[in-house]
């Protein structure tokens, strides 16, 4: 099969099935996975599809959550407090909790009960400052280089510090969430820090306000198999969350 024939086959398959699994295609055509992956890379460069781990999916819209921090504060103003409140209710007394940066996580810590006794570990100066008036919450700040776009610390020092902590929960803020593209964000170093937090927590909870669903960003954080819970708004279309339920992920409706 010639290159242009393979690419036509791949695009037709993508249109019919909504995704391409490289191994399945290589088996069906009797070709190496490297050949299929090369074709997918070239098609992605042409803007005809989006590469994901193990294959490809149709091009997805970019997430509004890639906008600067001040702009993101104006998005989903009703949804974020509800999602933050539902997420915060998961914290039990005495737990050690990673809290990500971002506007949704800020709403989470703003609504924590005053009597909660726990330890919050964060790489976000905004989150740490918000917790100043919670006398029973021990706050641990992770250092590093300040990534101004998201107001979080990133870099090797941040990742190294995370590796020395074992947390009960990690509340992850994301730019994008998609059943095939997975959990993604707009900055490579920020993705590395989020991945390290995920690896160091017993349970990862993704906070997904409406604008983040069914979108994709450039850098994958972690496979969906590492996510235990996703918190979404109560009136979210069930078709958007059904694929995650099928993966065994708990869906909390805020």
C-alpha positions as a Markdown table, in Angstrom:
| # | Residue | x | y | z |
|---|---|---|---|---|
| 1 | Unk | 0.0 | 0.0 | 0.0 |
| 2 | Unk | 1.4 | 3.4 | -1.0 |
| 3 | Unk | 1.8 | 6.2 | 1.4 |
| 4 | Unk | -1.0 | 8.3 | 0.0 |
| 5 | Unk | -3.3 | 5.2 | 0.1 |
| 6 | Unk | -2.4 | 4.6 | 3.8 |
| 7 | Unk | -3.2 | 8.2 | 4.7 |
| 8 | Unk | -6.5 | 8.1 | 2.8 |
| 9 | Unk | -7.3 | 4.9 | 4.7 |
| 10 | Unk | -6.4 | 6.4 | 8.0 |
| 11 | Unk | -8.5 | 9.6 | 7.5 |
| 12 | Unk | -11.4 | 7.5 | 6.4 |
| 13 | Unk | -11.0 | 5.3 | 9.5 |
| 14 | Unk | -10.9 | 8.4 | 11.7 |
| 15 | Unk | -14.1 | 9.7 | 10.2 |
| 16 | Unk | -15.9 | 6.4 | 10.7 |
| 17 | Unk | -14.7 | 5.5 | 14.2 |
| 18 | Unk | -13.7 | 8.7 | 15.8 |
| 19 | Unk | -10.2 | 7.5 | 16.7 |
| 20 | Unk | -7.2 | 5.6 | 15.3 |
| 21 | Unk | -5.4 | 2.9 | 17.3 |
| 22 | Unk | -2.0 | 2.5 | 15.7 |
| 23 | Unk | -1.5 | -1.2 | 16.8 |
| 24 | Unk | -4.9 | -2.2 | 15.5 |
| 25 | Unk | -4.2 | -0.6 | 12.1 |
| 26 | Unk | -0.8 | -2.1 | 11.8 |
| 27 | Unk | -2.3 | -5.6 | 12.5 |
| 28 | Unk | -5.1 | -5.0 | 10.0 |
| 29 | Unk | -2.8 | -3.8 | 7.2 |
| 30 | Unk | 0.2 | -6.1 | 8.0 |
| 31 | Unk | 2.5 | -3.1 | 8.5 |
| 32 | Unk | 4.8 | -2.0 | 11.3 |
| 33 | Unk | 3.5 | 0.3 | 14.0 |
| 34 | Unk | 6.4 | 2.6 | 13.2 |
| 35 | Unk | 5.0 | 3.1 | 9.6 |
| 36 | Unk | 1.5 | 3.9 | 10.9 |
| 37 | Unk | 2.9 | 6.3 | 13.5 |
| 38 | Unk | 5.0 | 8.1 | 10.9 |
| 39 | Unk | 1.9 | 8.5 | 8.7 |
| 40 | Unk | 0.0 | 9.9 | 11.7 |
| 41 | Unk | 2.8 | 12.3 | 12.5 |
| 42 | Unk | 2.7 | 13.6 | 9.0 |
| 43 | Unk | -1.1 | 13.9 | 8.9 |
| 44 | Unk | -0.9 | 15.8 | 12.2 |
| 45 | Unk | 1.6 | 18.2 | 10.8 |
| 46 | Unk | -0.8 | 18.9 | 7.9 |
| 47 | Unk | -3.4 | 19.7 | 10.5 |
| 48 | Unk | -5.7 | 16.8 | 9.6 |
| 49 | Unk | -5.8 | 15.0 | 12.9 |
| 50 | Unk | -4.4 | 15.2 | 16.5 |
| 51 | Unk | -1.8 | 12.7 | 17.7 |
| 52 | Unk | -2.4 | 11.0 | 21.1 |
| 53 | Unk | -0.7 | 8.2 | 22.9 |
| 54 | Unk | -1.2 | 5.0 | 20.8 |
| 55 | Unk | -2.9 | 6.6 | 17.9 |
| 56 | Unk | -4.9 | 9.7 | 16.8 |
| 57 | Unk | -8.2 | 11.5 | 17.3 |
| 58 | Unk | -9.9 | 14.3 | 15.3 |
| 59 | Unk | -8.7 | 17.8 | 15.8 |
| 60 | Unk | -10.2 | 19.2 | 19.1 |
| 61 | Unk | -10.8 | 22.8 | 20.0 |
| 62 | Unk | -8.2 | 24.6 | 22.1 |
| 63 | Unk | -9.2 | 25.1 | 25.8 |
| 64 | Unk | -10.2 | 28.6 | 27.0 |
| 65 | Unk | -8.3 | 27.6 | 30.1 |
| 66 | Unk | -5.0 | 28.3 | 28.2 |
| 67 | Unk | -5.8 | 32.0 | 28.6 |
| 68 | Unk | -3.8 | 34.2 | 31.1 |
| 69 | Unk | -4.8 | 33.8 | 34.8 |
| 70 | Unk | -6.7 | 37.1 | 35.0 |
| 71 | Unk | -8.9 | 36.1 | 32.0 |
| 72 | Unk | -9.5 | 32.6 | 33.4 |
| 73 | Unk | -10.9 | 34.1 | 36.6 |
| 74 | Unk | -13.9 | 35.4 | 34.5 |
| 75 | Unk | -14.7 | 32.0 | 33.0 |
| 76 | Unk | -17.3 | 29.6 | 34.6 |
| 77 | Unk | -17.8 | 31.9 | 37.6 |
| 78 | Unk | -20.8 | 29.9 | 38.7 |
| 79 | Unk | -19.4 | 26.5 | 38.1 |
| 80 | Unk | -16.0 | 26.8 | 39.8 |
| 81 | Unk | -17.3 | 27.5 | 43.3 |
| 82 | Unk | -19.7 | 24.5 | 43.1 |
| 83 | Unk | -16.9 | 22.2 | 41.8 |
| 84 | Unk | -14.5 | 23.5 | 44.5 |
| 85 | Unk | -17.1 | 22.9 | 47.2 |
| 86 | Unk | -17.7 | 19.3 | 46.1 |
| 87 | Unk | -14.0 | 18.6 | 45.9 |
| 88 | Unk | -13.2 | 20.1 | 49.3 |
| 89 | Unk | -15.9 | 17.8 | 50.9 |
| 90 | Unk | -13.6 | 14.9 | 50.0 |
| 91 | Unk | -10.9 | 15.9 | 52.4 |
| 92 | Unk | -10.9 | 14.1 | 55.7 |
| 93 | Unk | -9.4 | 15.3 | 59.0 |
| 94 | Unk | -5.7 | 14.5 | 59.3 |
| 95 | Unk | -5.0 | 14.0 | 55.6 |
| 96 | Unk | -2.1 | 15.3 | 53.6 |
| 97 | Unk | -3.4 | 16.9 | 50.4 |
| 98 | Unk | -1.8 | 18.3 | 47.3 |
| 99 | Unk | -3.7 | 21.3 | 45.9 |
| 100 | Unk | -2.9 | 22.5 | 42.4 |
| 101 | Unk | -2.8 | 26.1 | 41.2 |
| 102 | Unk | -5.5 | 27.6 | 39.1 |
| 103 | Unk | -8.8 | 29.4 | 39.6 |
| 104 | Unk | -10.9 | 26.3 | 40.4 |
| 105 | Unk | -8.5 | 25.1 | 43.1 |
| 106 | Unk | -8.6 | 28.6 | 44.5 |
| 107 | Unk | -12.4 | 28.2 | 45.0 |
| 108 | Unk | -11.8 | 24.9 | 46.6 |
| 109 | Unk | -9.6 | 26.3 | 49.4 |
| 110 | Unk | -11.8 | 29.3 | 49.9 |
| 111 | Unk | -14.6 | 27.0 | 50.9 |
| 112 | Unk | -12.8 | 24.7 | 53.3 |
| 113 | Unk | -14.5 | 24.6 | 56.7 |
| 114 | Unk | -12.7 | 26.5 | 59.5 |
| 115 | Unk | -12.6 | 23.5 | 61.7 |
| 116 | Unk | -10.8 | 21.3 | 59.2 |
| 117 | Unk | -7.4 | 20.0 | 60.5 |
| 118 | Unk | -5.3 | 18.8 | 57.6 |
| 119 | Unk | -2.0 | 19.5 | 55.7 |
| 120 | Unk | -2.1 | 21.2 | 52.3 |
| 121 | Unk | 1.0 | 21.0 | 50.1 |
| 122 | Unk | 1.0 | 23.4 | 47.2 |
| 123 | Unk | 3.2 | 24.9 | 44.5 |
| 124 | Unk | 0.8 | 27.8 | 44.2 |
| 125 | Unk | 1.5 | 31.1 | 46.1 |
| 126 | Unk | -2.1 | 32.1 | 45.6 |
| 127 | Unk | -3.4 | 28.9 | 47.3 |
| 128 | Unk | -0.9 | 29.3 | 50.2 |
| 129 | Unk | -1.9 | 32.9 | 50.8 |
| 130 | Unk | -5.6 | 32.0 | 50.7 |
| 131 | Unk | -5.1 | 29.5 | 53.5 |
| 132 | Unk | -3.4 | 32.0 | 55.9 |
| 133 | Unk | -6.7 | 32.4 | 57.8 |
| 134 | Unk | -7.2 | 28.6 | 58.4 |
| 135 | Unk | -5.3 | 28.1 | 61.7 |
| 136 | Unk | -5.8 | 24.3 | 61.7 |
| 137 | Unk | -4.5 | 23.8 | 58.2 |
| 138 | Unk | -0.7 | 23.3 | 58.0 |
| 139 | Unk | 0.5 | 24.8 | 54.7 |
| 140 | Unk | 3.6 | 23.4 | 53.0 |
| 141 | Unk | 5.0 | 25.5 | 50.0 |
| 142 | Unk | 6.9 | 23.8 | 47.2 |
| 143 | Unk | 9.6 | 26.1 | 45.8 |
| 144 | Unk | 10.8 | 26.5 | 42.3 |
| 145 | Unk | 10.7 | 29.0 | 39.4 |
| 146 | Unk | 7.4 | 31.0 | 39.3 |
| 147 | Unk | 5.5 | 30.3 | 36.1 |
| 148 | Unk | 3.6 | 33.6 | 35.9 |
| 149 | Unk | 0.9 | 32.3 | 33.4 |
| 150 | Unk | -0.5 | 30.0 | 36.0 |
| 151 | Unk | 1.0 | 31.5 | 39.2 |
| 152 | Unk | 2.6 | 28.2 | 40.2 |
| 153 | Unk | 6.2 | 27.1 | 40.9 |
| 154 | Unk | 7.7 | 24.7 | 38.3 |
| 155 | Unk | 11.1 | 23.2 | 37.6 |
| 156 | Unk | 13.5 | 20.5 | 38.8 |
| 157 | Unk | 13.4 | 21.8 | 42.4 |
| 158 | Unk | 9.7 | 21.5 | 42.5 |
| 159 | Unk | 9.6 | 18.0 | 41.2 |
| 160 | Unk | 12.4 | 16.9 | 43.6 |
| 161 | Unk | 10.5 | 18.2 | 46.6 |
| 162 | Unk | 7.3 | 16.5 | 45.5 |
| 163 | Unk | 9.1 | 13.1 | 45.4 |
| 164 | Unk | 9.7 | 13.4 | 49.1 |
| 165 | Unk | 6.0 | 13.6 | 50.0 |
| 166 | Unk | 3.3 | 11.0 | 50.0 |
| 167 | Unk | -0.2 | 12.6 | 49.9 |
| 168 | Unk | -3.7 | 11.1 | 50.4 |
| 169 | Unk | -5.3 | 13.3 | 47.7 |
| 170 | Unk | -4.2 | 15.4 | 44.8 |
| 171 | Unk | -6.7 | 18.0 | 43.5 |
| 172 | Unk | -5.6 | 18.6 | 39.9 |
| 173 | Unk | -6.5 | 21.6 | 37.8 |
| 174 | Unk | -6.3 | 21.0 | 34.1 |
| 175 | Unk | -6.6 | 23.0 | 30.9 |
| 176 | Unk | -8.2 | 20.1 | 28.9 |
| 177 | Unk | -9.9 | 16.8 | 29.4 |
| 178 | Unk | -10.8 | 14.3 | 26.7 |
| 179 | Unk | -11.4 | 10.5 | 26.7 |
| 180 | Unk | -8.7 | 9.9 | 24.1 |
| 181 | Unk | -6.4 | 12.9 | 24.4 |
| 182 | Unk | -6.4 | 12.4 | 28.2 |
| 183 | Unk | -5.5 | 15.1 | 30.7 |
| 184 | Unk | -3.5 | 17.9 | 29.0 |
| 185 | Unk | -2.1 | 21.4 | 29.7 |
| 186 | Unk | -0.4 | 24.1 | 27.8 |
| 187 | Unk | 3.1 | 24.2 | 29.3 |
| 188 | Unk | 5.7 | 21.4 | 29.3 |
| 189 | Unk | 7.2 | 22.1 | 32.7 |
| 190 | Unk | 3.8 | 22.6 | 34.3 |
| 191 | Unk | 2.8 | 19.2 | 32.9 |
| 192 | Unk | 5.9 | 17.6 | 34.5 |
| 193 | Unk | 5.0 | 19.1 | 37.9 |
| 194 | Unk | 1.4 | 17.9 | 37.7 |
| 195 | Unk | 2.6 | 14.4 | 36.7 |
| 196 | Unk | 4.9 | 14.3 | 39.7 |
| 197 | Unk | 2.1 | 15.3 | 42.0 |
| 198 | Unk | -0.1 | 12.6 | 40.5 |
| 199 | Unk | 2.6 | 10.0 | 41.0 |
| 200 | Unk | 3.0 | 11.0 | 44.7 |
| 201 | Unk | -0.7 | 10.9 | 45.6 |
| 202 | Unk | -2.8 | 7.9 | 46.5 |
| 203 | Unk | -5.8 | 9.4 | 44.8 |
| 204 | Unk | -6.0 | 12.0 | 42.0 |
| 205 | Unk | -9.1 | 14.1 | 41.7 |
| 206 | Unk | -9.5 | 16.2 | 38.5 |
| 207 | Unk | -11.5 | 19.4 | 38.7 |
| 208 | Unk | -13.2 | 19.9 | 35.3 |
| 209 | Unk | -15.2 | 23.1 | 34.8 |
| 210 | Unk | -17.4 | 23.0 | 31.6 |
| 211 | Unk | -15.0 | 24.9 | 29.3 |
| 212 | Unk | -12.3 | 22.2 | 29.7 |
| 213 | Unk | -14.3 | 19.2 | 28.6 |
| 214 | Unk | -13.8 | 17.8 | 25.1 |
| 215 | Unk | -10.8 | 20.0 | 24.5 |
| 216 | Unk | -7.1 | 19.3 | 24.1 |
| 217 | Unk | -3.8 | 21.1 | 25.0 |
| 218 | Unk | -0.3 | 20.4 | 23.7 |
| 219 | Unk | 1.2 | 18.5 | 26.7 |
| 220 | Unk | -0.1 | 15.3 | 28.3 |
| 221 | Unk | 0.0 | 15.2 | 32.1 |
| 222 | Unk | -0.8 | 11.5 | 32.8 |
| 223 | Unk | -2.9 | 8.7 | 31.5 |
| 224 | Unk | -6.5 | 8.6 | 32.6 |
| 225 | Unk | -5.7 | 5.3 | 34.4 |
| 226 | Unk | -4.1 | 7.4 | 37.1 |
| 227 | Unk | -7.2 | 9.4 | 37.8 |
| 228 | Unk | -9.6 | 8.1 | 40.5 |
| 229 | Unk | -12.2 | 10.9 | 40.4 |
| 230 | Unk | -13.4 | 13.7 | 38.2 |
| 231 | Unk | -15.6 | 16.5 | 39.6 |
| 232 | Unk | -17.9 | 18.2 | 37.0 |
| 233 | Unk | -20.9 | 20.5 | 37.2 |
| 234 | Unk | -24.2 | 18.7 | 37.9 |
| 235 | Unk | -25.9 | 19.7 | 34.6 |
| 236 | Unk | -23.0 | 18.4 | 32.5 |
| 237 | Unk | -24.2 | 16.4 | 29.5 |
| 238 | Unk | -24.0 | 12.8 | 30.5 |
| 239 | Unk | -22.6 | 11.9 | 27.1 |
| 240 | Unk | -19.5 | 13.9 | 28.0 |
| 241 | Unk | -18.8 | 12.0 | 31.2 |
| 242 | Unk | -20.0 | 8.5 | 30.3 |
| 243 | Unk | -16.6 | 7.5 | 28.7 |
| 244 | Unk | -14.9 | 8.2 | 32.0 |
| 245 | Unk | -17.4 | 6.1 | 34.0 |
| 246 | Unk | -16.7 | 3.3 | 31.6 |
| 247 | Unk | -13.0 | 3.6 | 32.5 |
| 248 | Unk | -13.9 | 3.1 | 36.2 |
| 249 | Unk | -13.4 | 6.7 | 37.2 |
| 250 | Unk | -15.7 | 8.1 | 39.8 |
| 251 | Unk | -17.8 | 11.0 | 38.6 |
| 252 | Unk | -18.8 | 13.6 | 41.3 |
| 253 | Unk | -21.6 | 16.0 | 40.3 |
| 254 | Unk | -21.2 | 19.4 | 41.9 |
